[in-house]
């Protein structure tokens, strides 16, 4: 049985909806960036997995936080090899341009976070859990 986290069974339209992106924005991303990193092309269609969709959603949040698109995709890819815990918060220092920048912490650790520089906090666990649940619902339909 295929790993449901990595099974590429969702179209670009479904992926855009699940990632909170417009279809046209996702098409533009695939034209500008190396799409083979996080999709599989079969015939004339691209197929994505829940992992791929989660990478796109986290990359979108990182891009909104100031990272370039390619760096945001690389950072999301680096940190989402496995689904994070549902309460995981992704913390990255603002202005960091490394794909290895950032780390996951539990939401209960946020008040104890030592903040001496601007930090970007993304509720990645909640985002990924929502994507996984929506993917399971689509599979069941």
PyMOL commands that set and color helices and strands:
alter all, ss='L'
color gray80, all
select helices_A, chain A and resi 12-19+23-32+35-37+50-64+69-79+107-112+124-140
alter helices_A, ss='H'
color red, helices_A
select strands_A, chain A and resi 10-11+40-42+45-48+88-93+103-106+119-122
alter strands_A, ss='S'
color yellow, strands_A
deselect
rebuild
show_as cartoon
